[in-house]
Amino acid sequence: MRHPLPWVALAAIALTPPAYATVAPGLLDPDAIHHRLAMPDRNRLADDLVTLRVAARRGDVTRASLLIQALDGTFSPVPMERFASTSKGDSFRVALRPKGELLSYGFWLEDKKGGHFYGADGLSELPGKPFSWTWKDQAVFRTPEWAHGTVFYQIFPERFGNGDRRNDPPHAEAWGGKPRVDNFFGGDLQGVRDHLGYLSQLGVEALYFNPIFESTSNHKYNTTDYLKIDPHFGTEDDFRTLARDAHARGMKIMLDGVFNHTGTNFWAFQEAMKKGPKSPYWHWYTFDGFPVTIDPKPNYRAWWGFSSLPQLNNINPEVRDYLLKVGRYWIGPDMADAWRLDVPNEVPRDYWIRFREAVHDTNPEGLIVGEIWDDASQWLAGDNFDSVMNYRFRSAVLDFVAYEKTDATAFGDALDQIQVDYGDQVEPVLLNLLDSHDTARFLHEAGEDKAKLRLAVLLQMTMPGMPCIYYGDEVGMTGAGDPDCRRCMEWDSRKQDRELLHDYQAMIRLRKEHPALRNGAYERLETSAPRVAAYLRREGKERYLVVVNAGKTPFDVTTLGLKTRQLIYGSLNHQQLAGHQGAVLQLE
């Protein structure tokens, strides 16, 4: 329904924005107002659904509305919600179903003195020239529904379980020994299959495997053959059997795609070494001369100079076609459901457009997760990846919980900035990890304080996105950086922290039993305590309050001014939340 404003008659008048000096807080600063004419500020979520965003300096805007211009020049306001606040500013958004193919719009931003129009000519006191968007020209960016909020479990195959000793590498060491960069313990696919029941009881919904293809190392990032399972892990039939069993339990599978570099034993590299420029594979790599030298210094482009990892020439059409074949081959029934892409920022972006098309032609619901450690906006515009490994989430949790370097405001700002940078369809599929094969374990970083680990996991399990557990964290495994973070999984129940395991199970179960905690809207709350973070999760009539006390002083939950119905996780003593404790409460 159109809601006329008192100035609609002046809507067609183009005004020159006034000159602004330094703007006092609480008044709109024109230099701080921001609206990108692309993702994620103009975002097509579905065939007939779009979202629009605008940002301003923190605290300046008291109310924001989207103004939609009709053919007669009048404007209709649509209220916008503030969905994020960072040190940079406040961000507002609105979802709508446009009536025509051309959407003409601006923003009405109110500060403590009144309202202002923000459009194509900037800020003005009265409505001026609107932005124009032929929104149907933007392709719909959908992320796979099955992945929204899914609980992942990362497995380093060589260290998870030895299920078939017949395929052990020569000189495999006794399970549980000290990990080194070059030793083996015999982990394999059968070892994973043997423990699917354990993973089901934990509540896992998807398995993320580090590379499983033929390779000479324990980590398998120096591929010998992309179309062959490493023989020390098993066979392709073994993988298909594992995939079928996992799917029967409702678990998806994500494989690690290492498409930037191979190993020196890779068949194309070996052929190029033997024949030099006469080899049809000579231009699959970037060589500086012939003969090819590996040691002591490679005379070819290698990943970060490591001679064991010759870098593929990813602009070579033959290389691209081969890797697209690999991408398609392992996706499908009785196979994988997703790809995690190793160092994709070191591969030309246009390649990932073709890779996405190839994967989706094979499985439209195939998930693609890129390994990007910082802002991944350019890869999350709908033509490359669906998601990324959310190391930004990990950093925020480490700083707030483990290191105690930041307060709740900085923690909330860091999470809100992630929302600002990415589109709405990306948020539910961000891979929220606390640690991985590339980092020290969270427990190690937290000084072996399991109370801090529990707080971090509660944040994982009650935040939007896909929480990812690194194997063994749930039973108290610790470890410094590589190779110490790649210890053998502890299967001796006497050496496992069973209480911690039960807490993991309870938090995963909490996420599954309450849909709002899985895929509901997220709303950050301010608290009176610098070491206490609080937020709401909402879906339909479900509303939950999550409070995490990362400090030592008890926090009175009633100071948040919310009416609670019941405590569904954690413990309170007369509404006091103890230090290094977390709680989830259902609201009335």
C-alpha positions in Angstrom: 0.0 0.0 0.0 1.4 3.4 -1.0 2.0 5.7 1.9 2.3 9.3 0.7 4.9 11.6 2.3 4.5 15.3 2.7 7.1 16.1 0.0 6.0 13.8 -2.8 5.1 16.7 -5.1 8.8 17.7 -5.1 10.0 14.2 -5.9 11.1 15.0 -9.5 13.2 18.0 -8.4 16.9 17.4 -8.6 18.7 19.3 -5.9 22.3 19.9 -5.4 23.4 18.5 -2.0 24.5 21.3 0.4 28.2 21.6 1.2 29.0 19.9 4.5 31.8 20.7 6.9 32.8 18.3 9.7 29.5 16.7 10.7 28.7 16.3 14.4 27.8 12.9 15.7 24.1 12.1 15.3 23.8 14.1 12.1 24.2 12.4 8.7 27.8 12.5 7.4 27.4 12.4 3.5 30.9 11.0 3.1 30.0 8.0 5.3 26.9 7.0 3.5 27.5 4.0 1.3 25.4 2.0 -1.2 27.2 -0.4 -3.7 25.5 -0.8 -7.0 26.3 -4.6 -6.9 26.4 -7.5 -4.6 25.7 -7.6 -1.7 23.9 -4.2 -1.5 21.8 -5.1 -4.6 21.1 -8.8 -4.3 18.7 -11.0 -6.1 17.8 -13.8 -3.8 15.2 -15.6 -5.8 13.2 -15.2 -9.1 11.1 -12.5 -7.6 12.9 -11.5 -4.4 15.6 -8.9 -3.9 17.3 -7.2 -1.0 18.7 -3.7 -0.9 21.2 -2.3 1.6 22.6 1.1 2.7 25.1 2.0 5.3 25.9 5.2 7.3 28.1 6.3 10.1 27.5 4.6 13.3 24.7 6.2 15.4 23.7 8.8 12.8 20.6 7.2 11.4 17.6 6.9 13.8 15.3 5.4 11.1 15.8 4.3 7.5 13.3 3.6 4.7 13.6 2.5 1.1 11.8 4.8 -1.2 10.4 3.2 -4.4 9.5 5.6 -7.2 6.4 4.9 -9.2 5.9 5.9 -12.9 4.1 9.1 -11.8 7.2 10.2 -9.9 5.9 9.6 -6.4 7.6 7.6 -3.8 6.4 4.8 -1.5 8.4 4.1 1.7 9.3 0.7 2.9 10.8 0.4 6.4 14.4 -1.0 6.6 15.9 -2.9 9.5 19.3 -2.2 11.0 21.0 -5.6 10.7 24.6 -4.8 11.5 26.7 -2.3 13.4 30.5 -2.0 13.2 33.1 0.5 14.1 32.7 1.8 10.5 28.9 2.3 10.7 25.4 1.0 10.8 24.0 -1.1 7.9 20.3 -1.3 6.9 18.5 -3.7 4.6 15.1 -4.6 3.3 13.7 -7.5 1.2 11.0 -6.9 -1.4 9.3 -8.3 -4.5 9.5 -5.7 -7.2 6.5 -5.2 -9.4 8.3 -4.2 -12.6 11.6 -5.1 -14.2 13.1 -1.7 -13.5 13.4 -0.6 -9.9 13.8 3.1 -9.2 14.6 3.8 -5.6 16.4 5.9 -3.1 16.8 6.0 0.7 15.1 8.2 3.3 17.5 8.5 6.2 16.5 10.3 9.4 18.9 11.7 11.9 18.2 13.6 15.1 17.3 16.8 13.2 15.2 15.3 10.4 15.1 13.4 7.2 17.3 13.3 4.1 17.1 11.7 0.7 20.0 9.6 -0.6 20.0 8.8 -4.3 22.1 8.8 -7.4 23.2 12.4 -6.9 24.1 11.8 -3.2 22.5 13.3 -0.2 19.9 16.0 -0.4 17.2 17.6 1.7 14.5 16.7 -0.7 14.0 13.7 -3.0 16.2 13.9 -6.1 17.4 11.5 -8.8 16.8 7.8 -7.8 19.1 4.8 -8.4 17.9 2.6 -11.2 18.3 -1.2 -11.2 17.1 -3.6 -13.9 17.1 -6.3 -11.3 16.2 -9.3 -13.5 19.5 -8.8 -15.3 21.3 -10.1 -12.2 21.4 -13.8 -12.0 19.8 -15.4 -9.0 22.4 -16.5 -6.5 21.1 -19.6 -4.6 23.1 -21.6 -2.1 22.2 -25.3 -1.5 19.4 -25.7 1.0 20.8 -28.9 2.4 23.9 -27.0 3.6 22.1 -24.2 5.5 23.1 -24.6 9.1 24.6 -28.0 8.5 27.1 -29.4 11.2 30.4 -30.4 9.5 33.2 -32.5 10.8 36.7 -32.2 9.4 38.7 -35.4 9.0 42.4 -35.6 8.2 42.2 -39.1 6.7 45.7 -40.3 7.6 45.1 -39.6 11.3 41.4 -40.5 11.9 41.2 -44.3 12.0 43.2 -47.3 10.7 40.5 -49.7 9.6 42.5 -51.8 7.2 46.1 -52.6 8.1 46.6 -54.4 4.8 46.9 -51.0 3.0 49.2 -49.4 5.5 52.2 -47.5 4.1 55.6 -49.0 4.6 57.1 -48.2 8.0 53.7 -47.0 9.3 54.1 -46.2 13.0 52.0 -47.4 15.9 48.8 -45.4 16.3 49.1 -42.5 18.6 52.8 -41.7 18.1 54.1 -38.2 17.7 53.2 -36.7 14.4 55.9 -35.4 12.1 55.8 -33.8 8.7 56.8 -37.0 7.0 55.5 -40.0 9.1 52.5 -42.2 8.6 50.1 -44.0 11.0 47.8 -45.9 8.5 44.6 -43.9 8.6 42.2 -44.8 5.8 38.7 -44.7 4.5 37.7 -47.9 6.2 38.8 -46.2 9.5 36.2 -43.5 8.8 33.6 -46.0 7.8 34.2 -48.0 11.1 33.3 -44.9 13.1 30.3 -43.5 11.2 28.2 -44.7 14.2 30.3 -42.5 16.5 29.9 -39.5 14.2 26.1 -40.1 14.0 25.9 -40.1 17.8 27.9 -36.9 17.9 25.3 -35.3 15.6 27.5 -34.7 12.5 25.6 -34.0 9.3 28.5 -33.6 6.8 32.1 -34.9 6.5 34.8 -32.7 5.2 37.9 -34.7 4.1 41.3 -33.3 3.5 42.7 -34.7 0.2 42.1 -38.4 -0.4 43.6 -38.7 -3.9 46.9 -40.5 -4.7 49.9 -38.8 -3.3 53.3 -39.5 -1.7 52.8 -37.4 1.5 50.7 -37.9 4.6 48.7 -34.7 3.9 48.0 -35.5 0.2 48.3 -31.9 -1.0 51.0 -33.0 -3.6 48.7 -34.9 -5.9 49.9 -37.8 -8.0 46.6 -38.7 -9.6 43.3 -36.8 -9.2 41.2 -39.6 -10.5 42.5 -42.3 -8.2 42.0 -42.7 -4.4 45.3 -43.0 -2.6 46.0 -46.8 -2.3 46.9 -46.4 1.4 43.4 -45.0 1.9 41.6 -47.6 -0.2 40.0 -47.8 -3.6 37.3 -46.0 -5.5 34.9 -48.7 -4.5 35.9 -48.2 -0.9 35.1 -44.5 -1.3 31.8 -45.2 -2.9 30.9 -47.6 -0.1 31.8 -45.0 2.5 29.7 -42.4 0.6 26.7 -44.7 0.4 26.9 -45.5 4.1 27.3 -41.9 5.0 24.4 -40.8 2.9 22.3 -43.6 4.4 22.9 -41.9 7.8 22.0 -38.5 6.4 25.6 -37.2 6.1 26.9 -35.3 3.1 30.6 -35.5 1.9 32.9 -32.6 1.0 36.2 -33.3 -0.8 39.3 -31.2 -0.8 40.2 -29.9 -4.3 43.8 -28.9 -4.8 43.8 -27.4 -8.2 46.6 -24.8 -7.9 49.5 -27.3 -7.7 50.3 -31.0 -8.1 53.1 -33.2 -6.8 56.2 -33.9 -8.7 55.0 -37.4 -9.2 51.9 -36.2 -11.1 51.9 -37.9 -14.5 51.9 -34.7 -16.5 54.9 -33.3 -14.6 56.8 -36.5 -15.0 56.2 -36.5 -18.7 57.3 -32.9 -19.0 60.5 -33.7 -17.0 61.4 -36.5 -19.4 60.7 -34.9 -22.7 61.0 -31.2 -22.0 59.6 -28.7 -24.5 58.6 -31.6 -26.8 56.2 -32.9 -24.2 52.5 -32.0 -24.8 52.4 -31.3 -21.0 55.3 -28.8 -21.0 52.9 -25.9 -20.8 50.9 -27.4 -18.0 53.5 -25.8 -15.8 55.8 -22.8 -16.0 59.4 -24.0 -16.5 62.4 -21.8 -16.6 64.5 -24.3 -18.6 65.4 -27.8 -19.4 66.5 -30.1 -17.9 64.0 -29.7 -15.1 65.7 -29.3 -11.7 63.9 -30.1 -8.4 66.7 -29.9 -5.9 68.2 -27.9 -4.4 66.2 -25.2 -6.0 63.3 -25.8 -8.5 63.6 -24.2 -11.9 59.9 -24.0 -12.3 57.1 -22.1 -10.6 56.2 -23.8 -7.3 53.7 -23.0 -4.7 55.4 -20.7 -2.3 58.7 -22.0 -3.6 58.1 -25.6 -2.3 59.8 -27.8 -4.9 57.4 -30.7 -4.1 54.4 -28.6 -5.2 54.8 -27.5 -8.8 52.2 -24.9 -9.7 49.8 -25.6 -12.5 49.5 -23.2 -15.4 45.8 -22.5 -14.7 45.4 -20.3 -17.8 46.2 -23.3 -20.1 42.9 -24.5 -21.6 44.0 -28.1 -21.5 44.8 -27.8 -17.7 41.4 -26.2 -17.2 39.5 -28.9 -19.1 41.3 -31.6 -17.2 40.5 -30.1 -13.8 36.9 -29.5 -14.8 36.7 -33.2 -15.6 38.0 -33.9 -12.1 35.5 -31.6 -10.5 32.6 -33.3 -12.3 33.9 -36.9 -11.7 33.7 -37.0 -7.9 30.3 -35.2 -7.6 27.2 -37.3 -7.8 25.3 -40.3 -6.4 27.5 -42.5 -4.2 30.1 -39.8 -4.5 30.7 -36.4 -3.0 28.2 -33.5 -2.5 30.6 -30.6 -2.2 34.1 -29.3 -2.9 36.4 -27.4 -0.6 38.9 -25.5 -2.8 42.5 -25.2 -1.6 44.1 -21.7 -2.1 41.6 -20.7 -4.7 42.7 -17.0 -4.5 45.9 -18.2 -6.3 43.9 -19.4 -9.3 42.4 -16.9 -11.9 38.9 -16.1 -10.9 37.4 -16.7 -14.3 38.3 -20.4 -13.9 36.0 -20.7 -10.9 33.1 -19.5 -13.0 33.6 -22.5 -15.3 34.2 -24.8 -12.3 30.9 -23.7 -10.7 29.0 -24.3 -14.0 30.6 -27.8 -14.3 29.8 -28.8 -10.8 26.2 -27.5 -11.0 25.7 -29.2 -14.3 26.5 -32.4 -12.6 24.7 -31.7 -9.3 22.7 -28.4 -9.0 22.8 -28.8 -5.2 26.6 -29.2 -5.2 28.2 -27.0 -2.5 31.5 -25.0 -3.3 33.5 -23.7 -0.3 36.7 -21.7 -0.9 39.7 -21.5 1.4 39.8 -17.7 1.8 41.3 -16.4 5.1 40.1 -12.8 4.9 37.3 -10.8 3.2 36.0 -13.0 0.4 33.4 -10.6 -1.1 34.8 -10.8 -4.6 34.4 -14.6 -4.6 30.8 -14.6 -3.2 28.9 -12.7 -5.8 27.1 -15.7 -7.2 29.5 -16.8 -9.9 32.4 -18.4 -8.0 31.8 -20.0 -4.6 28.8 -20.5 -2.3 30.8 -20.1 0.8 34.3 -19.8 2.4 36.1 -21.3 5.4 35.2 -18.6 7.8 38.5 -17.9 9.4 37.3 -14.4 10.3 34.8 -16.0 12.7 37.6 -18.1 14.2 39.8 -15.0 14.7 36.9 -13.1 16.4 36.3 -16.0 18.8 40.0 -16.5 19.5 40.4 -12.8 20.3 37.3 -12.6 22.5 37.3 -16.0 24.2 40.7 -17.6 24.1 43.1 -14.6 24.2 40.8 -12.2 26.0 42.2 -9.4 23.8 38.9 -7.9 22.8 35.6 -7.0 24.5 32.1 -7.9 23.5 31.7 -4.8 21.4 34.7 -5.6 19.2 33.6 -9.2 19.0 30.1 -8.2 17.9 31.6 -5.7 15.4 33.8 -8.3 13.9 30.8 -10.7 13.3 28.6 -7.9 12.0 31.3 -6.9 9.5 31.1 -10.4 8.1 27.3 -9.9 7.6 28.0 -6.5 5.9 30.5 -8.0 3.5 28.5 -11.0 2.3 25.1 -11.5 0.9 22.1 -12.9 2.8 22.3 -16.3 1.0 25.9 -16.7 2.0 25.4 -16.3 5.8 23.7 -19.7 6.4 26.5 -21.6 4.6 29.6 -19.9 6.0 31.9 -22.7 7.3 32.4 -21.5 10.9 35.5 -23.2 12.2 37.5 -22.9 15.4 40.6 -24.7 14.1 41.8 -26.9 11.2 44.7 -28.9 9.9 46.4 -25.5 9.1 46.2 -24.1 12.6 46.9 -24.9 16.2 43.9 -26.4 17.9 41.6 -24.1 19.7 42.2 -25.8 23.1 46.0 -25.2 22.7 45.3 -21.5 21.8 43.1 -21.2 24.9 45.8 -22.4 27.2 44.2 -25.8 27.6 41.2 -24.2 29.3 38.2 -26.4 28.4 35.7 -23.8 29.8 36.9 -21.5 27.0 36.5 -24.3 24.4 32.9 -24.9 25.6 32.1 -21.2 25.2 33.6 -21.2 21.7 31.5 -24.2 20.7 28.4 -22.7 22.1 29.0 -19.7 19.9 29.6 -22.0 16.9 26.4 -24.0 17.5 24.1 -21.0 18.0 25.4 -18.7 15.3 24.2 -18.6 11.6 26.4 -20.7 9.3 27.8 -24.2 9.2 29.7 -25.1 12.3 32.7 -27.2 11.6 34.4 -29.5 14.2 38.0 -30.5 13.7 38.3 -34.2 14.4 39.1 -34.9 18.1 38.3 -31.5 19.5 35.2 -33.0 20.9 37.2 -35.4 23.1 39.7 -32.9 24.3 42.5 -33.3 21.7 45.0 -30.4 21.7 48.1 -29.5 19.7 50.2 -26.7 18.4 50.6 -25.8 14.8 51.3 -28.3 11.9 52.3 -31.1 12.4 51.2 -31.2 16.1 47.6 -30.3 15.2 47.5 -33.5 13.1 47.8 -36.1 15.9 46.1 -39.5 15.7 42.5 -39.5 16.7 42.1 -40.6 20.3 39.9 -43.7 20.4 40.7 -45.0 23.9 37.7 -43.9 25.9 39.9 -43.8 29.0 41.9 -41.0 27.4 38.9 -39.1 26.0 37.2 -36.3 27.8 33.8 -37.9 27.9 32.2 -35.0 29.7 33.3 -32.7 26.9 32.1 -35.1 24.3 28.6 -35.1 26.0 28.6 -31.3 26.0 29.4 -31.3 22.2 26.5 -33.7 21.7 24.2 -31.6 23.8 25.0 -28.4 21.9 24.6 -30.0 18.5 21.3 -31.5 19.6 20.2 -28.1 20.9 20.9 -26.6 17.4 18.9 -29.4 15.7 15.9 -29.3 18.0 15.4 -25.5 17.8 15.3 -24.4 14.1 15.7 -20.7 15.1 19.2 -21.5 16.5 20.1 -23.1 13.1 18.6 -20.8 10.5 16.8 -18.1 12.4 17.5 -14.3 12.1 20.5 -13.1 14.1 20.2 -9.9 16.2 23.1 -8.6 18.3 22.4 -7.2 21.7 24.4 -4.7 23.8 25.1 -5.6 27.4 26.4 -3.7 30.4 29.4 -5.9 30.8 32.4 -5.7 28.4 33.1 -9.4 28.6 29.5 -10.6 28.0 28.2 -11.1 24.4 24.5 -11.6 23.9 22.3 -12.1 20.8 18.8 -13.2 19.7 17.9 -15.9 17.2 14.4 -15.6 15.8 12.3 -17.7 13.4 8.5 -17.4 13.3 7.3 -17.5 16.9 10.5 -19.0 18.2 12.8 -16.5 20.0 16.0 -17.5 21.9 18.5 -15.4 23.8 22.1 -16.6 23.8 24.4 -15.1 26.5 28.1 -15.9 26.7 30.1 -14.7 29.7 33.8 -14.7 28.6 34.8 -12.9 31.8 35.1 -13.8 35.5 32.4 -11.6 37.0 28.9 -13.1 37.2 26.4 -11.4 34.9 22.7 -10.7 35.7 20.7 -11.8 32.7 17.7 -9.7 33.8 19.6 -6.5 33.0 18.9 -7.3 29.3 15.2 -6.4 30.0 13.8 -9.5 28.2 11.1 -11.8 29.4 12.3 -15.3 29.4 10.2 -18.5 29.4 12.7 -21.1 30.3 16.4 -22.0 30.3 17.1 -24.6 27.6 20.9 -24.8 27.9 23.5 -23.9 30.6 22.8 -23.0 34.2 21.9 -19.8 36.1 22.0 -19.1 39.8 19.2 -16.6 40.6 19.5 -15.3 37.0 23.3 -14.9 37.4 25.5 -16.3 34.7 28.8 -17.3 36.1 32.1 -16.4 34.5 33.2 -18.5 31.5 29.7 -19.9 31.2 27.1 -19.7 28.5 23.3 -20.0 28.5 20.5 -20.2 26.0 17.0 -19.1 27.1 13.7 -19.2 25.3 11.8 -15.9 25.3 8.1 -15.3 25.9 
